[in-house]
Amino acid sequence: MDELEVLHDEGRHRYELVADGTVVGLAEYRPEGDADVVTHTRIDPSRRGQGLGAVLVEGVLADLRARGRLVVPQCWYVADHVRDRPEHHDLLA
């Protein structure tokens, strides 16, 4: 089983999903006021279908919550993820 970690690269405005030291996914955003507009997510094609997109988005949302930030989900995957999980509705800007 891979050791998964979601890392925030604030300088590049993105989150990286790292599996055993290798970046296998990312979520890009742009800050706007007290919210981050998540514009794009991507999982390595060879790793799709393993639930890694959900792991990535949950990591992003946990970090935003910890930093007191809100989310504007422009990416369809993030929008669907948040819509389907009422526990994250309070993060919507």
Backbone as a printed PyTorch tensor [residue, N CA C, xyz], in Angstrom:
tensor([[[  0.8410,  -1.1920,   0.0000],
         [  0.0000,   0.0000,   0.0000],
         [  0.8770,   1.2430,   0.0000]],

        [[  0.5410,   2.1840,  -0.8510],
         [  1.2930,   3.4290,  -0.9320],
         [  1.1040,   4.2640,   0.3260]],

        [[  2.1580,   4.9620,   0.7110],
         [  2.0370,   5.9850,   1.7430],
         [  1.6710,   7.2730,   1.0230]],

        [[  0.4870,   7.8160,   1.3270],
         [ -0.0290,   8.9890,   0.6260],
         [  0.0870,  10.2210,   1.5010]],

        [[  0.4110,  11.3410,   0.8610],
         [  0.5350,  12.6060,   1.5710],
         [  0.0990,  13.7180,   0.6330]],

        [[ -0.6690,  14.6780,   1.1510],
         [ -1.0580,  15.8480,   0.3740],
         [ -0.2290,  17.0200,   0.8840]],

        [[  0.5540,  17.5980,  -0.0070],
         [  1.4510,  18.6990,   0.3410],
         [  0.9920,  19.9800,  -0.3360]],

        [[  1.0650,  21.0880,   0.4090],
         [  0.6790,  22.3880,  -0.1230],
         [  1.9360,  23.1140,  -0.5990]],

        [[  1.9840,  23.4450,  -1.8690],
         [  3.0750,  24.2350,  -2.4430],
         [  2.5140,  25.6320,  -2.6790]],

        [[  2.5850,  26.4530,  -1.6400],
         [  1.9520,  27.7700,  -1.6850],
         [  2.5630,  28.6630,  -2.7650]],

        [[  3.8560,  28.5520,  -2.9780],
         [  4.5230,  29.3700,  -3.9850],
         [  4.0500,  29.0840,  -5.4000]],

        [[  3.6690,  27.8450,  -5.6620],
         [  3.1890,  27.4570,  -6.9940],
         [  1.6640,  27.3850,  -7.0600]],

        [[  1.0020,  27.7200,  -5.9570],
         [ -0.4640,  27.7050,  -5.8710],
         [ -1.0250,  26.3510,  -6.2710]],

        [[ -0.5290,  25.3180,  -5.6040],
         [ -1.0480,  23.9880,  -5.8950],
         [ -0.8160,  23.0520,  -4.7160]],

        [[ -1.5960,  22.0000,  -4.7250],
         [ -1.4350,  20.8960,  -3.7840],
         [ -0.9540,  19.6990,  -4.5830]],

        [[ -0.0630,  18.9240,  -3.9790],
         [  0.4480,  17.7280,  -4.6380],
         [  0.0820,  16.4980,  -3.8220]],

        [[ -0.4000,  15.4880,  -4.4870],
         [ -0.6310,  14.1900,  -3.8600],
         [  0.6090,  13.3570,  -4.1430]],

        [[  1.2900,  12.9660,  -3.0650],
         [  2.5480,  12.2420,  -3.1830],
         [  2.3420,  10.8200,  -2.6680]],

        [[  2.7370,   9.8520,  -3.4800],
         [  2.6680,   8.4370,  -3.1080],
         [  4.0850,   7.8830,  -3.1030]],

        [[  4.5350,   7.4840,  -1.9360],
         [  5.8870,   6.9190,  -1.8130],
         [  6.9420,   7.8000,  -2.4760]],

        [[  6.8360,   9.1170,  -2.2560],
         [  7.8360,  10.0520,  -2.7600],
         [  7.6410,  10.5380,  -4.1780]],

        [[  6.6110,  10.0680,  -4.8680],
         [  6.3550,  10.4610,  -6.2570],
         [  5.0400,  11.2270,  -6.3450]],

        [[  5.0600,  12.3710,  -7.0330],
         [  3.8300,  13.1440,  -7.2350],
         [  2.9410,  12.3820,  -8.2140]],

        [[  1.7330,  12.0300,  -7.7550],
         [  0.7940,  11.2830,  -8.5980],
         [ -0.4770,  12.0740,  -8.8900]],

        [[ -0.6000,  13.2620,  -8.2940],
         [ -1.7690,  14.0880,  -8.5440],
         [ -1.5250,  15.5000,  -8.0860]],

        [[ -2.3510,  16.4150,  -8.5850],
         [ -2.2360,  17.7980,  -8.1440],
         [ -3.5730,  18.5040,  -8.2740]],

        [[ -3.6950,  19.5550,  -7.4830],
         [ -4.8500,  20.4470,  -7.5370],
         [ -4.2960,  21.8660,  -7.6010]],

        [[ -4.6590,  22.5930,  -8.6390],
         [ -4.1850,  23.9580,  -8.8180],
         [ -5.2750,  24.9300,  -8.3810]],

        [[ -4.8460,  26.0710,  -7.8520],
         [ -5.8010,  27.0690,  -7.3720],
         [ -5.2250,  28.4660,  -7.5570]],

        [[ -6.1140,  29.4540,  -7.3960],
         [ -5.6660,  30.8400,  -7.3180],
         [ -6.3490,  31.4640,  -6.1070]],

        [[ -5.5940,  32.1710,  -5.2810],
         [ -6.1910,  32.8070,  -4.1130],
         [ -6.9940,  34.0430,  -4.5270]],

        [[ -8.1550,  34.1890,  -3.9080],
         [ -8.9960,  35.3700,  -4.1160],
         [ -9.5900,  35.7460,  -2.7710]],

        [[ -9.0620,  36.7860,  -2.1620],
         [ -9.5500,  37.2030,  -0.8540],
         [ -9.3380,  36.1140,   0.1760]],

        [[-10.4290,  35.7210,   0.8500],
         [-10.3210,  34.6950,   1.8960],
         [-10.6250,  33.2930,   1.3720]],

        [[-10.6220,  33.1430,   0.0440],
         [-10.9320,  31.8420,  -0.5650],
         [ -9.8600,  31.4480,  -1.5800]],

        [[ -9.8120,  30.1560,  -1.8490],
         [ -8.9740,  29.6320,  -2.9210],
         [ -9.8980,  29.0570,  -3.9930]],

        [[ -9.7090,  29.5050,  -5.2220],
         [-10.4870,  29.0220,  -6.3570],
         [ -9.7290,  27.8280,  -6.9330]],

        [[-10.2690,  26.6310,  -6.7310],
         [ -9.6140,  25.4240,  -7.2400],
         [-10.0290,  25.2640,  -8.6990]],

        [[ -9.0480,  25.4190,  -9.5790],
         [ -9.3230,  25.4830, -11.0110],
         [ -9.1230,  24.1690, -11.7440]],

        [[ -8.3240,  23.2790, -11.1740],
         [ -7.9670,  22.0750, -11.9290],
         [ -7.4400,  21.0040, -10.9780]],

        [[ -7.8270,  19.7720, -11.2260],
         [ -7.2150,  18.6350, -10.5350],
         [ -6.7720,  17.6320, -11.5900]],

        [[ -5.7360,  16.8880, -11.2520],
         [ -5.2350,  15.8890, -12.1930],
         [ -4.6070,  14.7400, -11.4050]],

        [[ -4.9020,  13.5310, -11.8300],
         [ -4.2880,  12.3190, -11.2830],
         [ -3.5360,  11.6470, -12.4270]],

        [[ -2.3450,  11.1480, -12.1360],
         [ -1.5550,  10.4350, -13.1420],
         [ -2.4330,   9.3610, -13.7820]],

        [[ -2.4910,   9.3130, -15.1150],
         [ -3.3590,   8.3420, -15.7920],
         [ -3.1440,   6.8970, -15.3460]],

        [[ -1.9270,   6.5400, -15.0140],
         [ -1.6560,   5.1590, -14.5870],
         [ -2.1840,   4.8660, -13.1930]],

        [[ -2.6220,   5.9170, -12.4690],
         [ -3.1020,   5.7440, -11.0950],
         [ -4.5990,   6.0150, -10.9550]],

        [[ -5.2840,   6.2720, -12.0490],
         [ -6.7170,   6.5670, -11.9810],
         [ -7.5050,   5.3330, -11.5760]],

        [[ -8.6830,   5.5750, -11.0070],
         [ -9.5550,   4.4810, -10.5940],
         [ -9.1970,   3.8860,  -9.2460]],

        [[ -8.3170,   4.5480,  -8.5020],
         [ -7.8830,   4.0500,  -7.1970],
         [ -8.3750,   4.9240,  -6.0460]],

        [[ -9.2370,   5.8940,  -6.3520],
         [ -9.7530,   6.7770,  -5.3110],
         [ -8.8000,   7.8890,  -4.9150]],

        [[ -7.7600,   8.1030,  -5.7050],
         [ -6.7640,   9.1070,  -5.3430],
         [ -7.2820,  10.5330,  -5.4860]],

        [[ -8.2150,  10.7570,  -6.4020],
         [ -8.8050,  12.0840,  -6.5370],
         [ -9.4920,  12.5090,  -5.2530]],

        [[-10.2240,  11.5950,  -4.6450],
         [-10.9080,  11.8980,  -3.3840],
         [ -9.9050,  12.1550,  -2.2670]],

        [[ -8.8270,  11.3860,  -2.2340],
         [ -7.7830,  11.6020,  -1.2240],
         [ -7.1900,  13.0000,  -1.3840]],

        [[ -6.9120,  13.3820,  -2.6200],
         [ -6.3600,  14.7030,  -2.8980],
         [ -7.3100,  15.8030,  -2.4460]],

        [[ -8.5630,  15.7180,  -2.8480],
         [ -9.5350,  16.7680,  -2.5130],
         [ -9.7570,  16.8330,  -1.0060]],

        [[ -9.8340,  15.7060,  -0.3370],
         [ -9.9880,  15.7240,   1.1220],
         [ -8.7920,  16.4030,   1.7860]],

        [[ -7.5940,  16.1720,   1.2570],
         [ -6.4060,  16.8320,   1.7960],
         [ -6.4400,  18.3340,   1.5840]],

        [[ -6.8770,  18.7520,   0.4080],
         [ -7.0110,  20.1830,   0.1150],
         [ -8.0060,  20.8170,   1.0770]],

        [[ -9.1650,  20.2060,   1.2250],
         [-10.2060,  20.7680,   2.0850],
         [ -9.7700,  20.8060,   3.5440]],

        [[ -9.0650,  19.7920,   3.9960],
         [ -8.5680,  19.7780,   5.3790],
         [ -7.5860,  20.9210,   5.6010]],

        [[ -6.7240,  21.1650,   4.6240],
         [ -5.7620,  22.2570,   4.7560],
         [ -6.4610,  23.6090,   4.7430]],

        [[ -7.4260,  23.7840,   3.8500],
         [ -8.1710,  25.0440,   3.8090],
         [ -8.8750,  25.2890,   5.1350]],

        [[ -9.4970,  24.2680,   5.6740],
         [-10.1880,  24.3940,   6.9620],
         [ -9.2010,  24.7910,   8.0640]],

        [[ -8.0540,  24.1440,   8.0990],
         [ -7.0500,  24.4200,   9.1330],
         [ -6.5130,  25.8490,   9.0300]],

        [[ -6.4640,  26.3760,   7.8150],
         [ -5.9500,  27.7360,   7.6090],
         [ -7.0480,  28.7970,   7.6090]],

        [[ -8.3000,  28.3880,   7.8550],
         [ -9.4020,  29.3400,   7.9000],
         [ -9.7620,  29.9170,   6.5410]],

        [[ -9.5200,  29.1490,   5.4880],
         [ -9.8090,  29.5860,   4.1290],
         [-11.0900,  28.9230,   3.6260]],

        [[-11.6950,  29.5310,   2.6170],
         [-12.8760,  28.9790,   1.9620],
         [-12.4750,  28.4500,   0.5920]],

        [[-13.3960,  27.7550,  -0.0520],
         [-13.1130,  27.1900,  -1.3680],
         [-14.1670,  27.6300,  -2.3730]],

        [[-13.7120,  27.9090,  -3.5810],
         [-14.5800,  28.1110,  -4.7370],
         [-14.1960,  26.9970,  -5.7120]],

        [[-15.0260,  25.9610,  -5.8050],
         [-14.6700,  24.8200,  -6.6500],
         [-15.0340,  25.0440,  -8.1140]],

        [[-14.0810,  25.5400,  -8.8900],
         [-14.2960,  25.7170, -10.3280],
         [-14.1180,  24.4030, -11.0760]],

        [[-13.2610,  23.5540, -10.5740],
         [-13.0380,  22.2300, -11.1570],
         [-14.2680,  21.3640, -10.8850]],

        [[-14.7680,  20.6860, -11.9080],
         [-15.9890,  19.8840, -11.7480],
         [-15.8170,  18.7930, -10.6950]],

        [[-14.6420,  18.1950, -10.6090],
         [-14.4470,  17.0950,  -9.6620],
         [-14.5550,  17.6040,  -8.2260]],

        [[-13.9290,  18.7290,  -7.9540],
         [-13.9990,  19.3080,  -6.6090],
         [-15.4300,  19.7450,  -6.3090]],

        [[-16.1050,  20.3470,  -7.2750],
         [-17.4930,  20.7810,  -7.0810],
         [-18.3880,  19.5960,  -6.7340]],

        [[-18.2600,  18.5020,  -7.4690],
         [-19.0600,  17.3050,  -7.1860],
         [-18.7280,  16.7290,  -5.8160]],

        [[-17.4500,  16.6950,  -5.4820],
         [-17.0070,  16.1310,  -4.2030],
         [-17.6220,  16.9110,  -3.0370]],

        [[-17.5370,  18.2340,  -3.1040],
         [-18.0720,  19.0700,  -2.0210],
         [-19.5950,  18.9810,  -1.9880]],

        [[-20.2340,  19.0350,  -3.1410],
         [-21.6980,  18.9770,  -3.2000],
         [-22.2340,  17.7110,  -2.5350]],

        [[-21.5430,  16.5990,  -2.7450],
         [-22.0060,  15.3090,  -2.2340],
         [-21.6640,  15.0670,  -0.7710]],

        [[-20.9670,  15.9970,  -0.1290],
         [-20.5340,  15.8070,   1.2580],
         [-20.9120,  17.0310,   2.0860]],

        [[-22.0690,  16.9850,   2.7430],
         [-22.5500,  18.1350,   3.5120],
         [-21.5650,  18.6350,   4.5670]],

        [[-20.6790,  17.7720,   5.0330],
         [-19.7190,  18.2000,   6.0570],
         [-18.7340,  19.2450,   5.5260]],

        [[-18.7020,  19.4410,   4.2180],
         [-17.8010,  20.4400,   3.6360],
         [-18.5420,  21.6870,   3.1470]],

        [[-19.8440,  21.7130,   3.2330],
         [-20.6020,  22.8440,   2.6980],
         [-20.2270,  24.1630,   3.3610]],

        [[-19.7870,  24.1210,   4.6170],
         [-19.4100,  25.3520,   5.3080],
         [-18.1390,  25.9780,   4.7330]],

        [[-17.4050,  25.2510,   3.9180],
         [-16.1850,  25.7860,   3.3060],
         [-16.4570,  26.5430,   2.0130]],

        [[-17.6730,  26.4480,   1.4910],
         [-17.9930,  27.1130,   0.2270],
         [-18.0520,  28.6240,   0.4040]],

        [[-17.3790,  29.3300,  -0.5010],
         [-17.3910,  30.7990,  -0.4510],
         [-18.6470,  31.3130,  -1.1250]]])
